Structures are given as C-alpha cells and as structure tokens.
C-alpha cells in the first residue's frame, strides 16, 4: 500500500514561499484579527475597565551631611530605600500628624501605604514622592502632608542635613501607565509571526499537489506536465508512443476538464483515441438506513462497475490529477486500487493547475533558457 509521509518530505522553500505569498491576504487578516483581539483586550483591561487614578508628584532636594574626614557627603540613599521609608511607622506617624484635623486622617494605614510611594529618577539628591488615589483633590491634599512630613523626616536622620521641596505638587493628572499603542504593535507583530508559522505548518502538513514534478518525485509516476507546459506535447508523443486507445482517469475531479482533454488530444494526434473514464458511477453514493434512528446515512463511494477490466483492455492510462490541497490521499487510494487491479499507469498530468505559480516557481530556469535563446539568435 502506498503511504506518503507528507510532513516528513524535504521542505521545498521556494514553493513554500510562493504559497505563503499567495495566502498573504489571509495572513494579514489573521494578523489584524489578532491585533484587534489582543490589543483591544489589553486596552479594555488596562484603560477602559480599571477605575481612574490620579497622581500628585512632589520633587525634593536632599542635602547630605559631609564626612569630616573626606569632606564629601556622608552617604546617599537609593530609590528603594526612599520607597521603603514611606511604609515605616516613623514616617507614617509624621504623615498622620500633618493630617490631624482633616478627613484624610481617618484613612487606615494599610490604605495609606498603597497611596504613597517614593522613587529616585536620575540625581541621587533629587527624590520624588507620589500620591495615587481615585480623587485628584484627595491626592493633592495628601501630597501636601507628605511634603511637610519629608521636611520633618530629615531632622531624625543622621546622614541628612535637610530636605526642601523644590517642586510641590500643584496638580494631579490621571495616571496613564498603560501603553495601548505599544501593545497593539506588539500584538500585530506576534499575530503576524504566528499566522505565518501556522500557514507554513498547514502547507507542509497537507497532502497538496501544486507542481507536476511532485507526481514523479512523490508517487513515482511519469509526468506529462500541464496542458501549458513547454514539454507537454513532447512528453505525450513519447510516453503514448504506440498506443492506439488511451483512457484518461480523473483524480480529485468528477470528470476530466474539457480543456485538458483537448490539450491531450491535440498533443497525441489523430492516431490516438482518448476515452474519458469515470471513477464513480451515477449512483456514486451508497445510502443506508440507520437501524436505530431510521435516517439515511452516507456510506462509501461506489467505483464504476467494470472499471478495472475496461482499463486493462486499453493500450495506455493517463491520470488527470487535480492540482491543489487534499489531492494526495485521493491519488494514493487510486494508485493502490489500480495496482490491485493490475492496471498500469502510463503517465499522469496535472489539471486545473495554477500556471502563474508554476511560472514563478521556475522563473530562474525559464530566464536561463530565454537568455540562451537570445544569445543563439544574436549570433
């Protein structure tokens, strides 16, 4: 039994690239869909659905104590230390002292820790504090208390001479940490990449036949080409030499296309009589009655009665194989059954082929031939 391992075949990168180019619109649509789904989902999650937050930021200048020995500043405090100090009891005590008599003093300490943070951007002497809440005015009121607390906080630190506010919080703009544009660009890139990979894997795993050469390379058949192939007439005259009656059997089609029969008849000449065969008879679907449900079920296809004996009486047999996906397994089945029937396949041709794809695939070889002919004609 003929069993082709399609995914295990060597990768024809030229054909793969041409097929991916042919499906470019599908890949682009899939990438757009991925961008809408993932980029839009990120926008909803990070921008639309979360409640708005407003940030009031204050900037400070810290003067550190000089070391009497080296006459340089005694120490520096990094950003993580500043942020950690915001959560200490010492700082929170100062903060709540500055909030006495206000409604903000009723906020519990755990919530206050979530509101207040500190960071260090570039200069070690220039820390900043941020107050993030759902109300811009609340953020500003707490930020004012934080500024006073920072100034008071310096008095209890050995390495700090003083802290002064150089840029107090005057507004609390809405926080915008989300980057929807960046997310959409990333989603588009990832979606495009995955779409290309998925399309490539689909192409490599399918039992498709796009080139006449595949009939010979994969199934060991003698190939006529397509009706428009340059070697078609020459191959027909040689492979059907001495044949007076030749059958043409469609594979993947109900019948052989008219243009394919005309091209084959023209190439074979008047001395060869072509007989179009049909793989399935008129009642090609065996319908049965399901005993449990009483409904009709579709059974297996019925091969035309006497097909094998008709083929054996012929001088030759040409398979007209439809180009495209999902043809390989059908051809395998036909070849297996023809072998059982002791029917010899003389040649095979590819019908309904994508001639543009074939020309692009052989563009280099065609260019070399054309250049050679031009050189000979110039001489």
N, C-alpha and C positions, 0 to 999 in steps of 0.2 A: 504494500500500500504506500502510495506517495504521500509523504508528510513533510511539508516545508516548514522550517523553523524561521518564521519571518523576523522576529526580533533579534535572532542570532546572526542574521546576514550582515556582511560588511556594510558600513554606512556609506552611502553614495552622497557625499556632502554637496556636490553640485546639484543633484536632483532635489535634495532636502531643502537647499536654499531657494531654489526656484519654486518649490511647493509652498514654502513659508511666505515667499513674496506674493504668490497667488492668493494666499489667505490673509494678506496683510490687513484687509478691512475687518476681518473677524478678530484679528489680534488687537487692532486699535479699538474696536468696540468693546472687547473684553477688558482692555486696559482702562477705558473710560468708565465702564461699569464698576471696576474695582476702585477707581478713584472716587466715584460717587458714593459707593458703599463705605469704604474705609475712611476716606477724607471727610465725607459727610457725617459719618458716625463719630469721628473724633470731634468735629465741630459741635455736634449736638451734646456730646459728653462733657467737653471742656468749656464751651462758650454759652450754649443756649440753656441747658438744664441746670447747671450749678447756680445758686443764688449769687448776686453780685457782691463783690468785696471791694472795699475802698482802703487805700494805703496812705498813711501820713508819714512822711520820712523827714528825719532831722539829721543834720550833719554837725559834727563836733571837731574841735581841735584839742588834742591832749598834749600837755607839756609834762614830760617825764623828769624825775629827779636826776640831777647829774651825779655821777660817781666821783667822789673826791679824789680818787687815785688816778683814774684815767681821764677825768674831766669830760667824760662823754655821758650820754644819757644812760641811766642805770639799767633800764630794761625796756622791753617792748611787749605789748600784749597783742596776740593774734586774734583773728576774727572769731574762731571757735570759742576762745576764752571769753570774749565780749558777749557772745550769744549765751554762753553758759551762765555768765554772771546775771543775765536778765532773769533767770529762773531761781536765783538764790534767795533765801529768806531775807538776807541783809538788804538786797536791792528792792525786793517786793515790800519790805517794811517801809523803806523810804518812799516808794511809789504810793502806797496807800496813805501815808502821812500827808503827801501832797494832794491827795484826792479827798481828804477829810471834808465833810460837809457837802459833798456832791453825790449825785445818784450813782456815779461810776464807782464809788467806794463800796457799793453793795455787790459788785461783781465778785464772784468767788475766785480764789487764787488760781485754780486749775484753768479756768476760762481765761484769766488774765495772762497766764503763761502762753496760751495759744495766740493771744492778741499781739504780744510784744516780742520783738526779735531784734538782734543786732548783727552787723556784718562789717567787714573791712574790705574796701574795694582795692585801692592801689597804695596810698600812702599809709604807713603804719601809725601816723599821728592823726589820721582823719577817719575815725569810726563813724558809723551812722546807725540810727535806730529806726525801726519801722513798727507802726501800729496798724494792724489789719482787722477791720470789723465790717459788718454789713451796713453800717451807717457812717457817712462821711463826717458828720459833725461829731459823732462819738469818737471816731478815730482822731480827730483834731484835738478834742478835749483831753483824751488820754495822752496824746503825743506831747501836749504842753506839760503835763505832770511828769512824763518820762524825762523831758529836758531838764526840769528842776531837780529831779532825782539824780540824774547823771552828774550835775554840778555838785550836789551834796555828796554823791558817792565818792568823788575824788578825795574828799577830806579824810576818809578812812582807809585809803590805800597808801602803803609805804612808798611804792615806786612812782606814784603820780603826784606831780606838784599841783596842777589844777586842770580842770576841763571847762571849756567855754563853748557855747553854742554859736557856731558861725553861720548856720543856715537853718533857722527854726522852721517847723512845718507850718505852711500857710494854706495849703490845700490838700485834699485827699482824693486824688483821681482814682478811677476804677482800676482795679488790678487786672492786668492782661498778660498772664504768664503763658496762655495758650498761643500756639503758632499754627493757625489753620492753613496758611499758605504753604508753610514748610511741610505740614502733614499731608496736604494734597499732592505736593510734588513728590514726596516720598512714596505715597500710595500709588501714584501714577507710574513711577519707576519700577516699584516692586510688582505691580499688576502687569505691566508690560513684560517684564522679565519672566514672570510665572506663566503668562499667556504664551510666550514664545516657547518655553520649555514644554508646556502641555501640548501645544500644537506639534512640536518636534517629536515628542514621545508618541503621540497619536499616529503621526505619519510613519514612524519607524515600526510601530507595532501592528499596523494594518496590513491585510493581505491585498494591497493595491498593486495594480499594474499600469504604469504610465508610459513606459518605453517599450518598443518592440524587442529590444535586446534582452529585456527581462524574461521573455518567453524562452529564449535559448539558454540564458545563464541560470535561471532558476528551475526550469522544467525540462531542459534538455531537448527542446523542440527545434526543428529547422524553421527559420523565421523568414517570411516574405517581406515583412515591414508593414507599412500602411499604404493605402492607395495613393498617397502623395510622396512616398519615399522615392529617392533617386534610383535605388537598386530594385525597386519593386518588379518592374517588367522583366529585368534580367533574372531575378530570383525565380519568378513564376515560370519563365521559359525553361529554366534548368531543372527545377525541382519537379515540375509536372511534365517533363520530357517523356514521351512515350505513353502518356495517359490519354485515353480517349473519353472516359467518363469519370468525372471527379465530383465528389459530394462536398458540400460546404455546410458545416455544422456550427450553429451559433452557440456561444458560451457566454452566459450572463445576459442574453437577449432572447426574446421570444422568436425573432426571425432575423436573418441577415439583412442589414440595411441595403436599400436599392443601390446607392452609390458605390458601396463596397462590392456588390455583385457585378456592377457594370465595370468597375476598375479591374476586377479579377478576370472577367470575360474578355475585356479588351487586351489585357496582357497575355492571356492564354491563347487567344486566337480562335478562329472558327473550327479548328480541328479538335478542340476540347469541348465536350458538352458538360456544362455545370448543372448539378442537381442540388437544389436547396433542400436541406434536411431540417427536420424539426425535432428537437429533443423531447418535447412533451406533446401528447395528442390533444385533441379538442377537449376531452374531459380530463384535464390535467390535474384536477384536484379531487382526491378521494375523500368524500364526505361520509362520515359515520355518525351514528346516533349514540349519544352517551346514555347508558342504561339507567343511571341514577337521576340525571336531570332531564333527559328526554330531548336535549338540544343537539343540534348538528355541530360536529367538531371537524375542523380541517385536519386531514391526515397528510400523508406524504404525497409528493408529486408522482404521477404515473408517467413512465417513459413510454414513448410511442411504441406500440406493438410491432415487432419485426424490424426494429431499427438496426440491430446488430447484423442480421442477415442481409439487409439492404446495403450496409456499409461494406461487408465482406465481398459483395458482388462488384463493387466499384474498383476502378483502377487506382484511385487515389482519394485521400481525405484531407480537406483543409479545415482547420478550426478557425472560426471568426470570433476572436476573443474581444469582448468589450473592454475598452480602457477605463480605468477608474478604480475606486475603492471597492472592497468586498467582492472582488472577482477571483482572487487567487484560490480560495477554498472551493469555489464552484468549478474552476478548471481542474483542481486536484481530483474532485469527485468524478468528473467526466473522463479524465485520463485513466483513473483506476478502473472504471467500468468498461472502458474501451479495451483495456488490457485483458480483462476477464473475458470479453467477447472476441478476443484475438483479432481486434481491429487495429490496423497500423495507421498512425497519423503521419501523413506525408509532409505536411507543413502547417504553419499557423500564421495568421495575420492579425494585426491589431486594428479594430474598427472603432469608430467614434472617438478617435484619439485627439488629444489637444495638440494640434500641429504647431502652434506657437510655442508651447512648452518644449516640444521636441527640437524645434529650430534653435531655441535659446540654449538648450542643453548641448547641442552640437555646434554652437556658434564658432568655437575655435577651429574645429576640424573643417567646417564649411568655409571659414575665412582662408585657411591654408590652401584648400582646393581652388577657391576663387582666385587667390593670388597666383597660384601656379598656372592656371589657365590664362590669366592676363599676361604673364611673362612669356608663355609659349606663343600667344597671339602677337605680342610685340616683336618677337623675333621673325 
